[in-house]
C-alpha cells in the first residue's frame, strides 16, 4: 500500500491551488517546460497511447498569432503570461501503438479503422493528460490558468494546418500574481454530485 502524500502537497495540488489570471514578470525556461512534460507523461491513458500534444508559446510573433485567435476576455491573460500551452491531441495517436503498446500492436487497427472511435479516444485521453499537465506544473511550483475562450478553427488553422493535431484547451503557466486573485468560489458537495450504490 502506498502512503498518502503530505498535507502540504495536497494543498499545493488541490485545496490551496488557484486558477491564475494575472502573472508576475518572471520567465520560464525551456527546461522548466520539459520538466513539466516529463512528470505529466506518467499519467494513465487508454492502452498507454498518450494522444496529448502540447505547443508551448512564449513571447514574440507566435504569441501575437495566438492573441488573434482569442476571445477578448482572454487577451490580457495571455499577454501577461510567460508561456501559454496549447493542449492539443493527435487524431492519429494510434500510429505510436507499436512503441507505446508493443504487446498488442493490433490495437492500432482498431482505431485506424474507426475514425469516430479514434476521435473520442483522443479527445477523452488528451483531456486527461491536460489535467495531468496542470497537476505536474503545480507539483513543480508553477501556477496555471487553464481556459477556453478561443476560436478553435482559427487556432487550428494557424498552428496545426497540415497536421493531425487538434486543439483542446489553453493553459497559461508561470508564476501567478497572488495579490490579484479573486475570493475562492465554492464547490459542490459530495451529496450533490455523488452516489454510492
Secondary structure, DSSP 4 states (H G I P E B T S, - for coil): -PPPPPHHHHIIIIIS--B-SSB-S----HHHHHHHHHHHTTS--GGG---EEEEEE-SSHHHHHHHTTB-HHHHHHHHH-SEEEEEEEETTGGGGHHHHSGGGTTHHHHHHT-HHHHHHHHHHHHHHHHHHHHHHHHHTT-EEEEE--B-HHHHHHHHSTTSSEEEEEEEEEE-B-GGGPPPPPP---HHHH----
